[in-house]
Amino acid sequence: MSLENLSFKGGYHMHDFKEIANNCPIEEGPVPAIVEIALHQHIGAPCLPLVEKGDVVKVGQKIGEAKATISAPVHASVSGTVLEIKEITTVAGFKTKAVVIENDGRNELGYEEKNDDYTLLSAEEIISRVREAGVVGLGGAGFPTSVKLQTHPGEKIEEIIINGAECEPFLTSDQVSMETYPEKVVTGCLIAMQAMEAAKGYIGIEDNKPNAIDAVKNACANVPNVEVAVLKTKYPQGDQKRIVQAITNKVIPSGVHGTAIGVQVFNASTAIAITDAVVYGKPLYEKVVTMTGSAITLPKNIRVKLGTPLIEMLEFCNGFKEEPGKIIVGGPMMGESQFSVVSPSVKTMGGVIVLNKEQAQEKPVSPCIKCGKCVHICPVGLEPLFLQSYSLNGLLEEAEKNHIMECIECGTCSYVCPANRPLVESIKNGKRLIRATQKAR
Protein backbone atom coordinates (compact mmCIF):
# COMPACT_ATOMS: atom_id res chain seq x y z
CA MET A 1 0.00 0.00 0.00
CA SER A 2 1.03 3.62 -0.50
CA LEU A 3 2.47 5.27 2.59
CA GLU A 4 1.89 8.84 1.40
CA ASN A 5 -0.78 11.40 2.32
CA LEU A 6 -2.30 9.16 5.01
CA SER A 7 -4.99 10.56 7.27
CA PHE A 8 -8.20 9.96 9.22
CA LYS A 9 -11.77 11.21 9.18
CA GLY A 10 -12.39 14.57 10.84
CA GLY A 11 -9.76 16.84 12.31
CA TYR A 12 -8.65 20.26 11.14
CA HIS A 13 -5.67 21.81 9.36
CA MET A 14 -4.93 25.00 11.27
CA HIS A 15 -2.03 27.42 10.95
CA ASP A 16 0.70 25.65 12.91
CA PHE A 17 3.20 28.47 13.66
CA LYS A 18 6.03 25.92 13.42
CA GLU A 19 8.06 28.33 11.28
CA ILE A 20 8.95 30.21 14.48
CA ALA A 21 11.29 27.47 15.73
CA ASN A 22 11.48 24.64 13.19
CA ASN A 23 14.79 25.86 11.77
CA CYS A 24 16.41 26.23 15.19
CA PRO A 25 18.92 23.41 15.83
CA ILE A 26 19.12 21.79 19.24
CA GLU A 27 21.18 23.89 21.66
CA GLU A 28 22.45 22.95 25.09
CA GLY A 29 20.17 24.78 27.50
CA PRO A 30 20.92 26.73 30.67
CA VAL A 31 23.12 25.28 33.39
CA PRO A 32 21.00 25.71 36.51
CA ALA A 33 22.62 26.42 39.87
CA ILE A 34 19.82 24.48 41.56
CA VAL A 35 17.43 21.88 40.15
CA GLU A 36 14.17 20.66 41.62
CA ILE A 37 13.54 17.15 40.33
CA ALA A 38 9.92 16.09 40.77
CA LEU A 39 9.34 12.57 42.07
CA HIS A 40 6.15 12.33 40.02
CA GLN A 41 6.75 13.00 36.31
CA HIS A 42 4.62 10.25 34.82
CA ILE A 43 1.25 8.52 34.85
CA GLY A 44 1.08 6.22 37.86
CA ALA A 45 2.46 6.20 41.37
CA PRO A 46 5.06 8.77 42.47
CA CYS A 47 8.59 7.67 43.30
CA LEU A 48 10.03 7.29 46.76
CA PRO A 49 13.20 9.33 47.43
CA LEU A 50 16.45 7.36 47.60
CA VAL A 51 18.49 10.32 48.87
CA GLU A 52 18.32 12.78 51.74
CA LYS A 53 19.67 16.18 52.67
CA GLY A 54 23.46 16.30 52.44
CA ASP A 55 23.89 13.38 50.06
CA VAL A 56 26.26 13.87 47.12
CA VAL A 57 24.83 12.71 43.79
CA LYS A 58 26.08 12.36 40.22
CA VAL A 59 24.47 12.87 36.82
CA GLY A 60 22.16 9.99 35.94
CA GLN A 61 22.17 8.56 39.46
CA LYS A 62 18.80 7.18 40.51
CA ILE A 63 17.33 9.44 43.20
CA GLY A 64 13.71 8.26 43.13
CA GLU A 65 12.63 4.61 43.14
CA ALA A 66 9.50 3.34 41.42
CA LYS A 67 7.91 0.77 43.72
CA ALA A 68 4.64 0.38 41.81
CA THR A 69 4.25 -1.35 38.45
CA ILE A 70 2.81 1.77 36.82
CA SER A 71 5.64 4.14 37.70
CA ALA A 72 9.13 5.14 36.57
CA PRO A 73 12.27 6.08 38.51
CA VAL A 74 13.82 9.54 38.33
CA HIS A 75 17.49 10.47 38.12
CA ALA A 76 19.73 13.39 39.00
CA SER A 77 20.27 15.76 36.08
CA VAL A 78 23.32 17.42 37.65
CA SER A 79 26.07 16.39 40.04
CA GLY A 80 26.09 18.06 43.42
CA THR A 81 24.60 18.04 46.89
CA VAL A 82 21.02 17.39 47.95
CA LEU A 83 19.76 20.49 49.74
CA GLU A 84 16.32 19.23 50.71
CA ILE A 85 13.26 17.28 49.67
CA LYS A 86 10.29 19.61 49.46
CA GLU A 87 6.81 19.94 48.02
CA ILE A 88 6.49 21.78 44.71
CA THR A 89 3.76 22.62 42.23
CA THR A 90 4.40 21.05 38.84
CA VAL A 91 3.76 22.65 35.46
CA ALA A 92 0.66 20.43 35.26
CA GLY A 93 -0.70 22.14 38.38
CA PHE A 94 -0.51 19.33 40.94
CA LYS A 95 1.70 19.12 44.01
CA THR A 96 4.43 16.53 44.49
CA LYS A 97 7.68 16.10 46.35
CA ALA A 98 10.92 17.05 44.63
CA VAL A 99 14.61 16.47 45.28
CA VAL A 100 16.44 19.80 45.36
CA ILE A 101 20.09 19.55 44.23
CA GLU A 102 22.77 22.24 44.24
CA ASN A 103 24.83 21.88 41.06
CA ASP A 104 28.59 21.59 41.69
CA GLY A 105 29.36 22.14 38.00
CA ARG A 106 31.50 19.01 37.71
CA ASN A 107 28.98 17.06 35.62
CA GLU A 108 30.26 13.75 37.03
CA LEU A 109 28.40 10.75 35.65
CA GLY A 110 26.66 8.33 37.97
CA TYR A 111 26.06 5.64 35.36
CA GLU A 112 28.22 3.49 33.11
CA GLU A 113 28.29 4.59 29.48
CA LYS A 114 27.81 1.67 27.10
CA ASN A 115 27.57 0.82 23.42
CA ASP A 116 25.77 -2.52 23.50
CA ASP A 117 24.32 -4.66 20.73
CA TYR A 118 20.61 -4.67 21.52
CA THR A 119 20.00 -7.66 19.24
CA LEU A 120 21.70 -9.87 21.83
CA LEU A 121 19.27 -8.85 24.57
CA SER A 122 16.11 -10.67 25.61
CA ALA A 123 12.77 -8.90 25.85
CA GLU A 124 13.06 -8.98 29.64
CA GLU A 125 16.50 -7.34 29.52
CA ILE A 126 15.25 -4.61 27.17
CA ILE A 127 12.24 -3.88 29.37
CA SER A 128 14.42 -3.83 32.49
CA ARG A 129 16.86 -1.33 30.96
CA VAL A 130 14.03 0.92 29.81
CA ARG A 131 12.44 0.85 33.26
CA GLU A 132 15.69 1.48 35.13
CA ALA A 133 16.39 4.45 32.83
CA GLY A 134 13.07 6.02 33.78
CA VAL A 135 11.79 6.24 30.20
CA VAL A 136 8.20 7.41 29.86
CA GLY A 137 6.07 8.58 26.95
CA LEU A 138 7.51 11.91 25.87
CA GLY A 139 4.58 12.93 23.70
CA GLY A 140 2.87 14.42 26.73
CA ALA A 141 1.09 11.50 28.41
CA GLY A 142 4.07 10.20 30.39
CA PHE A 143 2.96 6.57 30.59
CA PRO A 144 5.87 4.32 31.68
CA THR A 145 7.42 2.89 28.50
CA SER A 146 8.54 -0.33 30.17
CA VAL A 147 4.88 -1.19 30.78
CA LYS A 148 3.93 -0.44 27.16
CA LEU A 149 6.70 -2.79 25.96
CA GLN A 150 5.12 -5.75 27.74
CA THR A 151 2.68 -8.05 25.98
CA HIS A 152 -0.19 -9.73 27.76
CA PRO A 153 -1.63 -13.25 27.37
CA GLY A 154 -3.56 -13.58 24.15
CA GLU A 155 -1.98 -10.52 22.53
CA LYS A 156 0.13 -10.73 19.40
CA ILE A 157 1.79 -7.48 18.40
CA GLU A 158 2.19 -7.24 14.64
CA GLU A 159 3.15 -3.60 14.14
CA ILE A 160 5.06 -0.91 16.00
CA ILE A 161 4.33 2.72 15.14
CA ILE A 162 6.71 5.51 16.05
CA ASN A 163 4.63 8.66 16.32
CA GLY A 164 6.47 11.61 14.78
CA ALA A 165 3.33 13.53 13.84
CA GLU A 166 3.86 16.31 16.42
CA CYS A 167 0.54 17.79 15.34
CA GLU A 168 0.20 20.45 18.05
CA PRO A 169 0.87 23.96 16.68
CA PHE A 170 4.15 25.71 17.62
CA LEU A 171 5.98 22.58 18.88
CA THR A 172 9.07 21.41 16.98
CA SER A 173 11.10 19.43 19.54
CA ASP A 174 10.17 16.05 18.02
CA GLN A 175 10.87 17.38 14.52
CA VAL A 176 14.38 18.63 15.27
CA SER A 177 15.10 15.49 17.30
CA MET A 178 14.17 13.30 14.32
CA GLU A 179 16.33 15.45 12.04
CA THR A 180 19.27 15.30 14.48
CA TYR A 181 19.02 11.66 15.63
CA PRO A 182 17.23 9.74 12.84
CA GLU A 183 19.30 6.60 13.45
CA LYS A 184 18.23 6.57 17.10
CA VAL A 185 14.58 6.87 16.06
CA VAL A 186 14.92 3.84 13.78
CA THR A 187 16.90 1.88 16.37
CA GLY A 188 14.28 2.66 19.01
CA CYS A 189 11.65 1.26 16.67
CA LEU A 190 13.70 -1.90 16.10
CA ILE A 191 14.27 -2.36 19.84
CA ALA A 192 10.52 -2.10 20.49
CA MET A 193 9.86 -4.54 17.66
CA GLN A 194 12.34 -7.00 19.14
CA ALA A 195 10.91 -6.71 22.65
CA MET A 196 7.34 -7.22 21.42
CA GLU A 197 8.16 -9.67 18.59
CA ALA A 198 6.54 -7.40 16.01
CA ALA A 199 7.29 -8.03 12.34
CA LYS A 200 6.72 -4.53 11.01
CA GLY A 201 7.59 -0.99 12.05
CA TYR A 202 6.29 2.35 10.80
CA ILE A 203 7.55 5.84 11.57
CA GLY A 204 4.70 8.28 11.00
CA ILE A 205 5.65 11.88 10.18
CA GLU A 206 3.39 14.70 8.98
CA ASP A 207 4.16 16.13 5.56
CA ASN A 208 4.96 19.58 6.99
CA LYS A 209 8.29 18.12 8.19
CA PRO A 210 10.12 17.30 4.91
CA ASN A 211 13.60 17.42 6.45
CA ALA A 212 12.63 14.96 9.17
CA ILE A 213 11.00 12.69 6.58
CA ASP A 214 14.15 12.67 4.45
CA ALA A 215 16.45 12.11 7.44
CA VAL A 216 14.46 9.16 8.79
CA LYS A 217 13.95 7.66 5.32
CA ASN A 218 17.72 7.71 4.81
CA ALA A 219 18.25 6.14 8.23
CA CYS A 220 15.94 3.21 7.46
CA ALA A 221 16.81 2.83 3.77
CA ASN A 222 18.53 -0.50 4.42
CA VAL A 223 16.13 -1.69 7.11
CA PRO A 224 13.59 -3.85 5.25
CA ASN A 225 10.96 -4.08 7.98
CA VAL A 226 10.76 -0.38 8.93
CA GLU A 227 9.17 2.28 6.71
CA VAL A 228 8.32 5.97 6.94
CA ALA A 229 4.60 6.70 6.64
CA VAL A 230 3.97 10.25 5.44
CA LEU A 231 0.88 11.67 7.10
CA LYS A 232 -1.34 14.50 5.95
CA THR A 233 -0.84 17.55 8.16
CA LYS A 234 -3.98 17.69 10.24
CA TYR A 235 -4.78 18.00 13.94
CA PRO A 236 -5.02 15.71 15.98
CA GLN A 237 -3.04 13.33 13.73
CA GLY A 238 -0.79 12.42 16.66
CA ASP A 239 -3.58 10.92 18.73
CA GLN A 240 -2.94 7.20 19.13
CA LYS A 241 -6.18 5.98 17.59
CA ARG A 242 -5.96 8.46 14.72
CA ILE A 243 -2.39 7.56 13.73
CA VAL A 244 -3.11 3.83 13.97
CA GLN A 245 -6.13 4.24 11.70
CA ALA A 246 -4.23 6.44 9.24
CA ILE A 247 -1.26 4.08 8.86
CA THR A 248 -2.75 0.60 9.27
CA ASN A 249 -6.41 1.21 8.44
CA LYS A 250 -7.22 -0.59 11.69
CA VAL A 251 -9.73 0.85 14.14
CA ILE A 252 -9.07 0.55 17.87
CA PRO A 253 -12.43 -0.31 19.49
CA SER A 254 -13.81 1.74 22.34
CA GLY A 255 -12.43 0.86 25.75
CA VAL A 256 -9.36 -1.07 24.60
CA HIS A 257 -5.75 -0.28 23.74
CA GLY A 258 -4.02 -0.68 20.39
CA THR A 259 -2.40 -3.89 21.59
CA ALA A 260 -5.83 -5.54 21.34
CA ILE A 261 -5.60 -5.23 17.55
CA GLY A 262 -1.87 -5.96 17.34
CA VAL A 263 -0.44 -2.42 17.33
CA GLN A 264 1.67 -0.45 19.81
CA VAL A 265 2.60 3.22 19.49
CA PHE A 266 5.59 5.14 20.87
CA ASN A 267 6.47 8.81 20.47
CA ALA A 268 9.51 9.69 18.32
CA SER A 269 11.41 11.26 21.23
CA THR A 270 10.52 8.21 23.31
CA ALA A 271 12.13 6.03 20.62
CA ILE A 272 15.33 8.06 20.99
CA ALA A 273 15.17 7.63 24.78
CA ILE A 274 14.70 3.86 24.33
CA THR A 275 17.88 3.74 22.23
CA ASP A 276 19.78 5.83 24.77
CA ALA A 277 18.67 3.55 27.59
CA VAL A 278 19.12 0.14 25.95
CA VAL A 279 22.20 0.74 23.80
CA TYR A 280 24.07 3.47 25.68
CA GLY A 281 22.90 2.96 29.26
CA LYS A 282 21.78 6.58 29.57
CA PRO A 283 18.90 7.38 31.93
CA LEU A 284 16.29 9.99 31.03
CA TYR A 285 17.54 13.08 32.85
CA GLU A 286 17.36 15.71 30.09
CA LYS A 287 14.83 16.62 27.41
CA VAL A 288 14.62 18.65 24.19
CA VAL A 289 12.10 21.48 24.66
CA THR A 290 10.79 24.01 22.13
CA MET A 291 10.86 27.61 23.37
CA THR A 292 8.55 29.51 21.06
CA GLY A 293 5.65 31.91 20.63
CA SER A 294 4.89 35.44 19.52
CA ALA A 295 6.27 37.11 22.66
CA ILE A 296 9.54 35.24 23.19
CA THR A 297 12.71 37.07 22.16
CA LEU A 298 14.79 34.21 20.77
CA PRO A 299 12.90 31.05 19.80
CA LYS A 300 15.00 27.93 20.36
CA ASN A 301 14.97 24.16 20.70
CA ILE A 302 17.02 23.49 23.81
CA ARG A 303 18.21 20.39 25.63
CA VAL A 304 17.14 21.01 29.21
CA LYS A 305 18.27 19.28 32.37
CA LEU A 306 15.18 18.02 34.18
CA GLY A 307 14.40 20.18 37.18
CA THR A 308 15.50 23.43 35.53
CA PRO A 309 13.18 26.28 36.61
CA LEU A 310 10.95 27.61 33.85
CA ILE A 311 12.22 31.15 34.49
CA GLU A 312 15.80 30.11 33.67
CA MET A 313 14.66 28.53 30.41
CA LEU A 314 12.92 31.78 29.47
CA GLU A 315 15.94 33.89 30.44
CA PHE A 316 18.12 31.64 28.27
CA CYS A 317 15.99 32.85 25.34
CA ASN A 318 16.50 36.51 26.37
CA GLY A 319 13.08 36.70 27.96
CA PHE A 320 10.15 38.47 26.33
CA LYS A 321 10.18 40.87 23.38
CA GLU A 322 6.78 42.17 24.47
CA GLU A 323 4.57 41.72 27.49
CA PRO A 324 3.27 38.14 27.50
CA GLY A 325 -0.43 37.44 27.68
CA LYS A 326 -0.12 33.74 28.40
CA ILE A 327 2.60 31.14 28.98
CA ILE A 328 1.69 27.57 28.05
CA VAL A 329 3.64 24.39 28.78
CA GLY A 330 2.86 21.88 26.04
CA GLY A 331 0.84 22.69 22.96
CA PRO A 332 -1.78 25.44 22.68
CA MET A 333 -4.56 22.88 22.20
CA MET A 334 -3.89 20.49 25.09
CA GLY A 335 -1.17 22.19 27.13
CA GLU A 336 -1.32 23.84 30.56
CA SER A 337 -1.41 27.61 31.10
CA GLN A 338 1.06 28.67 33.79
CA PHE A 339 0.28 30.93 36.72
CA SER A 340 3.97 31.30 37.63
CA VAL A 341 7.40 30.66 36.10
CA VAL A 342 9.03 28.89 39.04
CA SER A 343 7.94 25.31 38.32
CA PRO A 344 10.72 22.98 37.08
CA SER A 345 10.99 21.16 33.76
CA VAL A 346 9.77 17.56 33.68
CA LYS A 347 10.03 14.59 31.34
CA THR A 348 6.75 15.29 29.55
CA MET A 349 7.53 18.94 28.74
CA GLY A 350 7.71 19.24 24.95
CA GLY A 351 7.48 22.99 24.64
CA VAL A 352 6.99 26.37 26.27
CA ILE A 353 4.82 28.82 24.32
CA VAL A 354 4.78 32.52 25.15
CA LEU A 355 1.82 34.28 23.54
CA ASN A 356 1.42 38.04 23.29
CA LYS A 357 -1.64 39.75 24.74
CA GLU A 358 -3.45 39.88 21.42
CA GLN A 359 -3.15 36.13 20.80
CA ALA A 360 -4.03 35.33 24.40
CA GLN A 361 -7.13 37.51 24.42
CA GLU A 362 -10.29 35.47 25.00
CA LYS A 363 -13.04 36.17 22.49
CA PRO A 364 -16.61 36.91 23.59
CA VAL A 365 -18.91 33.87 23.76
CA SER A 366 -22.22 33.95 21.92
CA PRO A 367 -25.09 31.45 21.56
CA CYS A 368 -24.62 28.32 19.44
CA ILE A 369 -25.73 28.92 15.84
CA LYS A 370 -26.11 25.18 15.09
CA CYS A 371 -23.63 25.38 12.19
CA GLY A 372 -22.40 21.82 12.77
CA LYS A 373 -18.70 22.63 12.40
CA CYS A 374 -17.84 20.93 15.69
CA VAL A 375 -19.64 17.77 14.58
CA HIS A 376 -17.98 17.76 11.17
CA ILE A 377 -14.41 18.02 12.49
CA CYS A 378 -14.66 15.84 15.62
CA PRO A 379 -12.10 13.04 15.05
CA VAL A 380 -14.07 10.70 17.30
CA GLY A 381 -17.41 11.30 15.59
CA LEU A 382 -19.11 12.94 18.58
CA GLU A 383 -21.56 15.86 18.71
CA PRO A 384 -19.80 18.41 20.93
CA LEU A 385 -22.62 20.98 20.92
CA PHE A 386 -25.00 18.50 22.54
CA LEU A 387 -22.37 17.15 24.94
CA GLN A 388 -21.76 20.70 26.14
CA SER A 389 -25.46 21.24 26.68
CA TYR A 390 -25.81 18.00 28.63
CA SER A 391 -22.80 18.89 30.78
CA LEU A 392 -23.94 22.44 31.52
CA ASN A 393 -27.45 21.27 32.46
CA GLY A 394 -26.36 18.32 34.59
CA LEU A 395 -27.79 15.72 32.20
CA LEU A 396 -24.98 13.28 32.88
CA GLU A 397 -26.89 10.14 31.87
CA GLU A 398 -27.65 11.67 28.47
CA ALA A 399 -24.01 12.69 28.15
CA GLU A 400 -22.89 9.13 28.87
CA LYS A 401 -25.39 7.70 26.38
CA ASN A 402 -23.91 10.01 23.76
CA HIS A 403 -20.37 8.75 24.48
CA ILE A 404 -18.95 11.79 26.26
CA MET A 405 -16.27 9.58 27.85
CA GLU A 406 -14.90 8.85 24.36
CA CYS A 407 -13.88 12.51 23.93
CA ILE A 408 -10.08 12.79 23.62
CA GLU A 409 -10.18 16.46 24.70
CA CYS A 410 -8.21 17.59 21.65
CA GLY A 411 -9.96 20.98 21.62
CA THR A 412 -10.62 21.07 17.88
CA CYS A 413 -14.33 21.74 18.45
CA SER A 414 -13.60 24.83 20.53
CA TYR A 415 -11.06 26.02 17.96
CA VAL A 416 -13.48 26.00 15.02
CA CYS A 417 -16.57 27.26 16.87
CA PRO A 418 -17.63 30.61 15.33
CA ALA A 419 -19.53 31.42 18.54
CA ASN A 420 -16.34 30.90 20.60
CA ARG A 421 -18.14 28.50 22.92
CA PRO A 422 -15.91 26.66 25.42
CA LEU A 423 -17.00 23.26 24.18
CA VAL A 424 -14.07 21.14 25.30
CA GLU A 425 -13.92 22.85 28.70
CA SER A 426 -17.57 22.01 29.34
CA ILE A 427 -17.08 18.44 28.14
CA LYS A 428 -14.05 18.01 30.41
CA ASN A 429 -16.12 19.18 33.36
CA GLY A 430 -18.94 16.81 32.41
CA LYS A 431 -16.47 13.92 32.35
CA ARG A 432 -15.13 14.93 35.77
CA LEU A 433 -18.67 14.97 37.20
CA ILE A 434 -19.42 11.55 35.73
CA ARG A 435 -16.22 10.08 37.21
CA ALA A 436 -17.05 11.61 40.59
CA THR A 437 -20.55 10.14 40.45
CA GLN A 438 -19.21 6.71 39.52
CA LYS A 439 -16.66 6.86 42.34
CA ALA A 440 -19.37 7.72 44.86
CA ARG A 441 -21.54 4.73 43.93
Residue pairs with C-beta under 8 A, 6 or more apart in sequence:
3 202
3 227
3 228
3 229
3 230
3 247
4 230
5 207
5 230
5 231
5 232
6 204
6 229
6 230
6 231
6 232
6 246
6 247
7 231
7 232
7 234
7 237
7 246
8 234
8 237
8 242
8 243
8 245
8 246
8 379
9 379
9 381
10 376
10 377
10 378
10 379
10 380
10 381
10 412
11 234
11 235
11 236
11 237
11 242
11 377
11 379
11 412
12 234
12 235
12 377
12 412
12 415
12 416
13 233
13 234
13 235
14 169
14 235
14 415
15 169
16 169
16 170
16 208
16 233
17 169
17 170
17 292
18 169
18 170
18 171
18 172
18 175
18 208
20 170
20 292
20 293
20 294
20 299
21 170
21 172
21 290
21 291
21 292
21 299
21 300
21 301
22 172
22 175
22 176
22 209
24 172
24 176
24 299
24 300
24 301
25 176
25 180
25 301
26 176
26 177
26 180
26 288
26 301
26 302
26 303
27 300
27 301
27 302
27 303
28 302
28 303
29 289
29 302
29 303
29 304
29 305
29 308
29 313
29 316
30 302
30 304
30 308
30 312
30 313
30 315
30 316
31 103
31 105
31 305
32 78
32 103
32 305
32 307
32 308
32 309
32 312
33 102
33 103
34 83
34 100
34 101
34 102
34 103
34 309
35 77
35 78
35 100
35 101
35 103
35 305
35 306
35 307
35 308
35 344
36 86
36 88
36 98
36 99
36 100
36 307
36 309
36 344
37 63
37 64
37 74
37 75
37 76
37 77
37 98
37 99
37 100
37 101
37 306
37 307
37 344
38 74
38 88
38 90
38 96
38 97
38 98
38 307
38 344
38 346
39 46
39 47
39 48
39 49
39 64
39 74
39 96
39 97
39 98
39 99
40 46
40 47
40 90
40 94
40 96
40 97
41 72
41 74
41 90
41 136
41 142
41 306
41 346
41 347
41 348
42 71
42 72
42 136
42 142
42 143
42 144
42 347
42 348
43 70
43 136
43 141
43 142
43 143
43 144
44 66
44 68
44 69
44 70
44 71
44 72
44 143
44 144
45 66
45 67
45 68
45 70
45 71
46 64
46 71
46 96
46 97
47 64
47 65
47 66
47 67
47 71
47 72
47 73
47 74
48 64
48 65
48 67
49 63
49 64
49 85
49 97
49 99
50 62
50 63
50 64
50 65
51 57
51 63
51 82
51 85
51 99
52 82
52 85
53 82
53 83
53 84
53 85
54 81
54 82
55 81
55 82
56 79
56 80
56 81
56 82
57 63
57 76
57 79
57 80
57 81
57 82
57 101
57 110
58 76
58 79
58 108
58 109
58 110
59 76
59 77
59 78
59 79
59 107
59 108
59 109
59 110
59 111
59 285
60 75
60 76
60 109
60 110
60 111
60 282
60 283
60 285
61 75
61 76
61 110
61 111
62 73
62 74
62 75
62 132
62 134
62 283
63 74
63 75
63 76
63 82
63 99
63 101
64 73
64 74
64 75
64 99
65 73
66 72
66 73
66 131
66 134
66 144
69 147
70 143
70 144
70 147
71 144
72 131
72 134
72 135
72 136
72 144
72 145
72 146
73 131
73 132
73 134
73 283
74 99
74 134
74 306
75 110
75 111
75 133
75 134
75 283
75 284
75 285
76 99
76 101
76 110
76 285
77 101
77 285
77 286
77 305
77 306
77 307
77 308
78 101
78 103
78 104
78 107
78 305
78 307
79 103
79 104
79 106
79 107
79 108
79 110
80 101
80 102
80 103
80 104
80 105
80 106
81 101
81 102
81 104
82 99
82 100
82 101
83 100
83 101
83 102
84 100
85 97
85 98
85 99
85 100
86 97
86 98
86 100
87 95
87 96
87 97
87 98
88 95
88 96
88 97
88 98
88 343
88 344
89 95
89 340
89 343
90 96
90 343
90 344
90 346
91 310
91 329
91 336
91 338
91 343
91 344
91 345
91 346
91 349
92 329
92 336
92 346
92 348
93 336
98 307
98 344
101 307
111 281
111 282
111 283
112 281
113 280
113 281
113 282
114 279
114 280
114 281
115 279
115 280
116 278
116 279
116 280
116 281
118 126
118 187
118 190
118 191
118 194
118 278
118 279
119 194
121 129
121 194
121 278
123 149
123 194
123 195
123 196
123 197
126 149
126 191
126 194
126 195
126 278
127 146
127 149
127 150
127 195
128 146
129 277
129 278
129 281
130 145
130 146
130 149
130 274
130 277
130 278
131 144
131 145
131 146
132 277
132 283
133 273
133 276
133 277
133 281
133 282
133 283
133 284
134 283
134 284
134 285
134 347
135 144
135 145
135 146
135 270
135 273
135 274
135 277
135 284
136 142
136 143
136 144
136 145
136 270
136 284
136 347
136 348
137 143
137 144
137 145
137 148
137 266
137 267
137 270
137 348
138 267
138 269
138 270
138 273
138 287
138 347
138 348
138 350
139 163
139 174
139 238
139 267
139 269
139 270
139 350
140 330
140 331
140 334
140 348
140 350
141 348
142 347
142 348
145 266
145 270
145 273
145 274
148 264
148 266
149 192
149 195
149 196
149 264
151 157
151 196
151 197
151 259
152 259
155 259
155 260
155 262
156 197
156 262
157 196
157 197
157 198
157 259
157 262
157 263
157 264
158 198
158 199
158 200
158 262
158 263
159 198
159 199
159 200
159 201
159 202
159 248
159 262
159 263
159 264
160 189
160 192
160 193
160 196
160 198
160 200
160 201
160 202
160 263
160 264
160 265
160 266
161 201
161 202
161 203
161 204
161 229
161 243
161 244
161 247
161 248
161 263
161 264
161 265
161 266
162 185
162 188
162 189
162 192
162 201
162 202
162 203
162 204
162 265
162 266
162 267
162 268
162 271
163 204
163 238
163 240
163 243
163 265
163 266
163 267
163 268
164 174
164 175
164 178
164 185
164 203
164 204
164 205
164 206
164 209
164 212
164 216
164 267
164 268
165 204
165 205
165 206
165 231
165 237
165 238
165 243
166 172
166 173
166 174
166 175
166 206
166 209
166 238
166 268
167 206
167 233
167 234
167 235
167 236
167 237
167 238
167 239
168 235
168 238
168 330
168 331
168 332
168 333
168 334
168 335
168 350
168 351
169 235
169 331
169 332
169 333
170 290
170 292
170 293
170 331
170 332
170 351
170 353
171 290
171 292
171 330
171 331
171 350
171 351
172 290
172 292
172 301
172 351
173 269
173 288
173 289
173 290
173 301
173 350
173 351
174 267
174 268
174 269
174 350
175 209
175 211
175 212
176 288
176 301
177 185
177 268
177 269
177 272
177 288
178 185
178 205
178 209
178 212
178 215
178 216
178 268
179 211
179 212
179 215
181 272
182 212
182 215
182 216
182 218
182 219
183 219
184 271
184 272
184 275
184 276
185 203
185 216
185 219
185 268
185 271
185 272
185 275
186 203
186 216
186 219
186 220
186 223
186 226
187 271
187 275
187 279
188 266
188 270
188 271
188 272
188 273
188 274
188 275
189 201
189 203
189 226
189 266
189 271
190 201
190 223
190 226
191 274
191 275
191 278
191 279
192 198
192 201
192 264
192 266
192 271
192 274
193 199
193 200
193 201
193 225
193 226
196 264
198 264
199 225
200 225
200 226
201 225
201 226
201 227
202 226
202 227
202 228
202 229
202 247
202 248
203 216
203 220
203 226
203 227
203 228
203 229
203 268
204 228
204 229
204 231
204 243
204 246
204 247
205 212
205 213
205 216
205 228
205 229
205 230
205 231
205 268
206 230
206 231
206 232
206 233
206 234
206 237
207 213
207 230
207 231
207 232
207 233
208 233
213 228
213 230
216 228
217 228
220 226
220 227
220 228
229 246
229 247
231 237
231 243
231 246
231 247
232 246
235 333
235 410
235 412
236 242
236 333
236 379
236 408
236 410
236 412
237 243
237 246
239 379
239 408
239 410
240 252
240 258
240 265
241 251
241 252
241 258
241 408
242 379
243 265
244 250
244 252
244 258
244 261
244 263
244 265
245 251
245 252
248 263
250 261
250 262
250 263
251 261
252 258
252 260
252 261
252 263
253 260
253 261
254 403
254 406
258 264
258 265
266 274
269 287
269 288
269 350
273 284
276 282
276 284
277 283
277 284
284 306
284 347
285 305
285 306
286 303
286 304
286 305
286 306
287 303
287 304
287 306
287 345
287 347
287 349
288 301
288 302
288 303
288 304
289 301
289 302
289 303
289 304
289 313
289 345
289 349
289 350
289 351
289 352
290 299
290 300
290 301
290 350
290 351
290 352
291 298
291 299
291 300
291 301
291 302
291 313
291 314
291 316
291 317
291 351
291 352
291 354
292 299
292 351
292 352
292 353
292 354
293 299
293 324
293 328
293 352
293 353
293 354
293 355
293 356
294 322
294 354
294 355
294 356
294 358
294 359
295 320
295 321
295 322
295 323
295 324
295 325
295 354
295 355
295 356
296 314
296 317
296 319
296 320
296 321
296 354
297 317
297 318
297 319
297 320
297 321
298 317
298 318
299 317
300 316
300 317
302 313
302 316
302 317
304 313
304 345
304 349
305 345
306 344
306 345
306 346
306 347
307 344
307 345
308 344
308 345
309 341
309 342
309 343
309 344
309 345
310 327
310 329
310 338
310 341
310 342
310 343
310 344
310 345
310 352
311 341
311 342
313 345
313 352
314 320
314 341
314 352
314 354
320 354
322 356
322 357
323 356
323 357
324 354
324 355
324 356
324 357
324 360
325 355
325 356
325 357
325 358
325 359
325 360
325 361
326 337
326 354
326 355
326 359
326 360
327 337
327 338
327 341
327 352
327 353
327 354
327 355
328 335
328 336
328 337
328 338
328 352
328 353
328 355
329 335
329 336
329 338
329 343
329 349
329 351
329 352
329 353
330 336
330 348
330 349
330 350
330 351
331 350
331 351
331 353
332 353
332 355
333 410
333 411
333 412
333 415
334 409
334 410
334 411
335 351
335 353
362 420
363 420
364 420
365 419
365 420
365 421
365 422
366 419
366 420
366 421
367 419
368 385
368 419
368 421
369 418
369 419
370 385
371 418
373 413
373 416
373 417
373 418
374 383
374 384
374 385
374 412
374 413
374 416
374 417
374 423
375 382
375 383
375 384
375 385
377 412
377 413
377 416
378 384
378 412
378 413
379 408
379 410
379 412
380 403
380 406
380 407
380 408
382 402
382 403
382 404
382 406
382 407
383 402
384 407
384 413
384 423
384 424
384 427
385 421
385 423
386 402
387 399
387 402
387 404
387 407
387 423
387 426
387 427
387 430
388 421
388 422
388 423
388 426
388 427
388 430
389 395
390 396
390 398
390 399
390 402
390 404
390 430
391 399
391 404
391 426
391 427
391 429
391 430
391 433
392 426
394 433
396 430
396 433
396 434
396 437
399 430
399 434
400 434
404 427
404 430
404 431
404 434
405 431
405 434
407 424
407 427
407 431
409 424
409 427
409 428
410 424
411 424
413 423
413 424
414 421
414 422
414 423
414 424
414 425
417 423
